[in-house]
Amino acid sequence: MASTITVMRHLRKSALCLAASAGLWAGLAAAQTESLRTETVAAGLEHPWAVAFLPQGGFLVTERPGRLRVVSAKGQVNPPVEGLPAIDARGQGGLLDVVLDSAFASNRQLYFCYAEPGESGNSTAMARATLSPDNTRLLNLQVLFSQKPKFSSSAHFGCRITEGQRDGKPDGTLYLALGERFSKKDDAQTLNNHHGKVIRIRKDGTVPADNPFVTAAARANGALPEIWSLGHRNPQGTVLAPDGTLWELEHGPQGGDEINKVQRGRNYGWPLITYGENYGGGKIGAGITTQPGLEQPAHYWTPSIAPSGMAFVTSQRYGPGWHGSLVVGSLKFGYLARLELSEPFGGRVVRETAYLQDLKERVRDVRQGPDGWLYLLTDASRGRLLRVLPR
């Protein structure tokens, strides 16, 4: 049975934090009359990280150790797809997000991001490839983007991909949310690197002319033209609203997980402002939560839930009240959070409710399938692909 995600000892602190982050707060979620259950679509996946939906049925699933799997509609896990590039699968690194091109049914193109090894360390990279007609091999592999600079780290790769839209139609661009590599957090505030940034490129890897830092003056000051926004920590989910707004969620340190509405050229504050603190306690930087010129999150969690994966509910599968809600997975607590908004697909967060609290598995990815159901991936050595259904 769903229940409030806060506990009594954090109630007052959480209520204040949520009110500040969301404006007029409609109240913390109490026990719900609705409940959900899951059914296992596929099992035995090793630390699955992302799922995409094949148009003829079935799924593409990435496994962090460096494998891409085709899973049949009946749940059969097939041998790894061949043709992946070299992948640095250590710590939080490996094969991470995957999305299908909006025209996949005709061109069979897909995009994936991963930890790319190099002489000076590793970094997040994004590649494009064509899935062979028999679903066994990647063809025409092209690396579209490599995060600069490379740095020896096994943490905070970020790595979520979203295809851009304008006026409800694909606009030929891709967003990639990038982590700041943990020990390079100050890089998130400078434009001469890709650490802690959201970047935006065209599907051929070139830079759109309307990116915010493409001007001659910006580039003369060392700004990298791919950058769309800055001041991010470790993004773990992105999704596009129907109006084209990019929503992004990222891990805070100890507390301060955030959801942001990412806008062109804006600075989202890390590590200058945060609602979190250092691991083990103690302020980060000046210990402030606001500063002129820095964006406030649309929503945040203190204490942290370690959110991962994010989707809008566009179907009616869960009743009309769910339409336009945002759903997020929790790695820390192993549940699905539903965020009700003041208007469908927008506005402010007015209520948050935890579902599937008896799941007790790390939820890594959340996607809505073409059938309108929500799907989850659980992050474990024998992880699962789950379908979410009403009880």
C-alpha positions in Angstrom: 0.0 0.0 0.0 1.4 3.4 -0.9 2.3 5.8 1.9 4.0 9.1 2.6 7.7 8.9 1.8 8.7 10.9 4.8 9.0 9.6 8.4 8.2 11.4 11.6 11.7 12.4 12.5 12.2 14.1 9.1 8.6 15.5 8.7 9.2 19.1 9.8 12.5 19.4 7.9 11.2 17.8 4.7 8.0 19.9 4.8 9.9 23.1 4.9 12.3 22.0 2.2 9.5 20.9 -0.1 7.6 24.2 0.4 10.7 26.2 -0.5 11.4 24.1 -3.6 7.8 23.8 -5.0 6.1 27.1 -3.9 2.7 26.7 -2.3 2.8 23.1 -1.1 -0.5 21.2 -1.2 0.6 18.8 1.6 2.6 15.7 2.0 1.1 12.6 0.6 -0.8 10.4 3.0 -1.7 6.8 2.5 -3.3 6.2 -0.8 -6.4 4.2 -1.9 -4.7 3.2 -5.1 -2.0 0.5 -5.1 0.3 -1.0 -7.7 2.0 -4.3 -8.3 4.7 -5.5 -10.7 5.1 -8.4 -13.0 8.5 -9.7 -14.1 9.0 -9.3 -17.9 12.7 -10.5 -17.8 15.1 -11.6 -15.1 18.8 -12.4 -14.8 20.1 -9.1 -16.1 23.4 -7.9 -14.7 23.0 -4.4 -13.4 20.7 -3.2 -16.1 20.8 0.5 -16.6 18.4 1.6 -19.3 15.5 0.2 -21.4 14.2 1.1 -24.8 11.1 -0.3 -26.6 11.4 -2.0 -30.0 8.6 -1.1 -32.4 7.7 -4.7 -33.2 7.6 -5.6 -29.5 10.5 -6.5 -27.2 13.1 -4.3 -25.6 16.7 -3.2 -25.7 18.4 -3.2 -22.3 21.9 -2.0 -21.4 23.9 -3.9 -18.7 26.4 -1.7 -17.0 29.3 -4.2 -17.3 29.2 -3.5 -21.1 26.5 -5.5 -22.8 23.5 -4.6 -24.8 20.7 -7.1 -24.8 17.6 -7.7 -26.9 14.8 -9.0 -24.7 11.8 -10.5 -26.5 8.2 -9.5 -25.8 7.9 -12.8 -23.9 11.0 -12.0 -21.7 13.7 -14.1 -23.4 17.1 -12.5 -22.8 19.1 -12.9 -26.0 23.0 -13.1 -26.3 24.8 -9.7 -26.2 24.5 -7.5 -29.3 27.9 -7.3 -31.0 29.7 -4.2 -32.2 29.9 -2.1 -29.1 33.0 0.2 -28.7 35.6 -0.2 -25.8 33.8 0.5 -22.5 35.4 1.3 -19.1 33.1 -0.7 -16.8 34.4 0.2 -13.4 32.5 1.6 -10.4 29.6 3.7 -11.7 31.0 3.5 -15.3 30.0 1.1 -18.1 27.3 0.9 -20.7 24.6 3.3 -19.5 21.7 5.0 -21.4 20.2 3.9 -24.7 17.4 5.6 -26.7 15.9 4.8 -30.1 15.8 7.4 -32.8 12.3 8.8 -33.3 12.5 7.3 -36.9 13.9 3.9 -35.7 11.1 2.0 -37.4 12.5 3.1 -40.8 16.2 3.8 -40.1 17.0 1.4 -37.1 19.3 4.0 -35.6 19.9 4.3 -31.8 22.0 6.3 -29.5 23.8 5.1 -26.4 26.2 6.6 -23.9 29.0 4.9 -21.9 32.2 5.4 -20.0 34.9 5.8 -22.7 38.5 4.8 -21.8 41.5 6.9 -22.9 45.1 7.5 -22.2 44.4 10.2 -19.6 41.5 8.5 -17.9 37.9 8.1 -19.0 34.8 10.2 -19.7 31.2 9.9 -20.8 30.8 9.5 -24.6 27.7 9.2 -26.8 27.6 7.1 -30.0 25.1 6.5 -32.8 24.7 3.1 -34.5 22.3 1.1 -36.6 20.8 -2.1 -35.2 21.1 -5.0 -37.7 17.8 -6.4 -39.1 18.3 -9.6 -37.1 19.0 -7.6 -33.9 22.4 -9.2 -33.3 24.9 -6.5 -34.2 25.5 -2.7 -34.2 26.5 -1.3 -37.6 27.9 2.0 -38.8 29.1 3.0 -35.3 29.9 6.7 -34.9 31.0 8.4 -31.7 29.1 11.7 -31.7 30.5 13.2 -28.6 33.3 12.7 -26.0 33.2 14.6 -22.7 36.3 16.8 -22.2 38.6 16.5 -20.4 39.2 12.8 -19.7 39.9 12.2 -16.0 40.6 9.1 -14.0 37.5 8.5 -12.0 34.9 5.7 -11.5 32.1 8.0 -10.4 29.5 10.6 -11.6 29.3 9.8 -15.3 25.7 11.1 -15.6 24.7 9.8 -19.0 21.0 10.3 -19.9 20.0 11.0 -23.5 16.9 12.8 -24.7 15.9 13.7 -28.3 14.9 17.3 -28.7 11.6 18.5 -30.0 10.1 21.8 -31.3 6.3 22.3 -31.8 5.8 18.7 -30.9 8.1 17.2 -33.6 11.7 16.0 -33.4 14.0 18.9 -34.2 17.2 16.9 -35.0 19.0 17.5 -31.7 20.1 15.4 -28.8 20.5 16.4 -25.1 23.1 14.5 -23.0 23.3 15.1 -19.3 26.8 14.7 -17.8 28.2 14.3 -14.3 31.0 16.3 -12.8 33.1 13.2 -12.1 32.8 13.7 -8.3 36.2 15.2 -7.4 36.0 17.8 -10.2 32.9 19.5 -8.8 34.2 23.0 -9.3 34.4 22.3 -13.0 30.6 22.4 -13.1 30.9 26.2 -12.9 33.3 26.8 -15.7 32.6 26.6 -19.5 35.9 25.3 -20.7 35.0 21.7 -19.9 32.0 19.3 -20.1 31.9 18.3 -16.4 28.5 18.9 -14.8 26.9 20.1 -17.9 23.9 19.3 -20.2 25.1 19.4 -23.8 23.1 19.7 -27.0 24.2 18.5 -30.4 22.7 17.5 -33.7 22.3 13.9 -34.5 25.4 14.0 -36.7 27.5 15.4 -33.8 27.7 19.0 -35.0 26.7 22.0 -32.8 23.4 23.8 -33.4 23.7 27.4 -34.2 21.3 28.4 -31.5 23.2 26.9 -28.6 23.9 29.6 -25.9 27.7 29.5 -26.0 28.5 29.4 -29.8 29.2 33.1 -30.2 32.7 34.2 -31.1 33.0 36.1 -27.7 32.0 33.0 -25.7 34.4 30.8 -27.6 37.2 33.3 -27.3 36.8 33.0 -23.5 37.1 29.2 -23.8 33.5 28.2 -23.7 32.7 24.9 -25.3 29.9 25.3 -27.9 28.1 22.0 -27.1 27.1 23.3 -23.6 23.4 23.9 -23.1 23.4 24.4 -19.3 25.8 24.2 -16.4 26.0 23.7 -12.6 24.9 20.0 -12.5 26.2 17.3 -10.2 25.3 13.8 -11.3 22.3 13.6 -13.6 20.4 10.3 -13.4 17.2 11.0 -15.4 15.9 13.3 -18.2 12.6 13.5 -19.9 11.0 15.9 -22.3 7.6 17.4 -21.5 5.1 17.8 -24.4 5.8 21.5 -24.6 9.5 20.7 -25.3 10.8 21.5 -21.8 13.7 19.3 -20.7 13.3 18.0 -17.1 16.4 16.6 -15.4 17.0 14.9 -12.1 20.4 14.6 -10.4 21.9 13.2 -7.2 22.8 15.6 -4.5 25.6 14.8 -2.0 24.1 13.9 1.4 20.6 15.3 0.7 19.8 17.8 -2.0 18.7 15.5 -4.8 17.1 17.8 -7.4 14.7 18.0 -10.3 15.4 20.9 -12.7 13.6 22.4 -15.6 16.6 22.8 -17.9 16.7 26.0 -19.9 19.1 27.4 -22.4 22.3 28.8 -20.9 21.1 28.6 -17.3 23.3 27.8 -14.3 21.8 25.3 -11.8 24.2 26.1 -9.0 26.3 23.1 -8.1 28.5 23.3 -6.0 27.9 27.0 -5.1 24.4 26.3 -3.8 22.8 23.1 -2.7 20.2 21.7 -0.2 22.6 18.9 0.7 25.8 18.6 2.8 29.1 16.8 2.7 29.0 13.0 3.3 29.3 12.6 7.0 28.0 16.2 7.6 29.4 19.7 7.1 28.5 22.5 4.7 29.6 22.5 1.0 31.2 25.8 0.1 29.5 28.7 1.8 26.7 26.4 2.9 24.0 28.4 1.1 20.9 27.4 -0.9 20.3 30.5 -3.0 22.4 33.0 -4.9 21.5 35.6 -7.5 21.9 34.3 -11.1 21.6 30.6 -10.0 18.5 28.6 -10.7 16.4 27.0 -8.0 15.4 23.3 -8.4 11.8 22.6 -9.4 11.8 20.0 -6.6 14.3 18.5 -4.2 14.7 15.8 -1.6 16.2 16.2 1.9 16.9 13.5 3.0 18.0 12.0 -0.3 16.2 9.2 -2.0 18.9 8.7 -4.7 16.5 9.2 -7.6 17.1 7.5 -11.0 15.0 7.2 -14.1 12.2 9.6 -14.8 9.1 9.6 -17.0 5.9 11.5 -17.6 2.6 9.5 -17.6 0.9 10.3 -20.9 -1.5 7.3 -20.9 -4.7 6.6 -19.1 -3.6 3.1 -17.8 -3.5 4.3 -14.2 -6.6 6.4 -14.3 -7.1 10.1 -15.3 -5.6 11.4 -12.1 -2.2 10.0 -13.1 -2.2 11.7 -16.5 0.6 14.4 -16.6 2.3 13.1 -13.4 6.0 12.7 -13.2 7.3 9.3 -11.9 10.8 8.7 -10.5 12.6 5.6 -9.2 14.5 5.5 -5.9 17.8 3.6 -5.7 18.1 4.2 -2.0 14.7 3.0 -0.9 13.7 0.8 -3.8 10.3 2.3 -4.7 8.5 4.3 -7.4 7.7 8.0 -6.5 4.8 9.8 -8.2 5.0 13.6 -8.3 1.6 15.3 -8.9 1.9 18.6 -10.6 -0.2 21.7 -10.5 -1.0 21.2 -14.1 -0.4 18.2 -16.4 3.2 18.0 -17.4 4.1 21.3 -15.8 3.7 23.8 -13.1 4.8 23.0 -9.6 5.0 19.8 -7.5 2.0 19.7 -5.2 2.2 16.1 -3.9 4.6 13.2 -3.7 3.7 9.6 -3.0 5.8 6.5 -2.8 4.5 3.3 -4.4 5.8 -0.3 -4.5 7.6 0.1 -1.2 7.6 -3.6 -0.7 9.7 -4.0 -3.9 12.9 -3.3 -1.9 15.0 -3.3 -5.1 17.1 -0.5 -6.4 15.1 1.2 -9.2 17.5 2.3 -11.9 15.3 3.2 -14.8 11.7 4.2 -15.3 10.1 4.5 -18.7 6.6 4.5 -20.1 6.2 1.9 -22.9 4.2 2.4 -26.1 1.5 0.2 -24.5 1.0 2.9 -21.9 2.4 0.8 -19.0 5.3 1.9 -16.9 8.4 -0.3 -16.9 11.2 -0.4 -14.3 14.7 -1.8 -14.2 16.1 -3.0 -10.9 19.9 -2.5 -10.4 21.3 -5.8 -9.1 23.6 -8.6 -10.2 20.4 -10.4 -11.2 18.3 -7.4 -12.0 14.8 -7.5 -13.5 12.7 -5.7 -16.1 9.3 -5.1 -14.5 5.9 -4.0 -15.8 3.9 -1.8 -13.4 0.2 -2.7 -13.2 -2.8 -1.7 -10.9 -3.3 -4.2 -8.1 
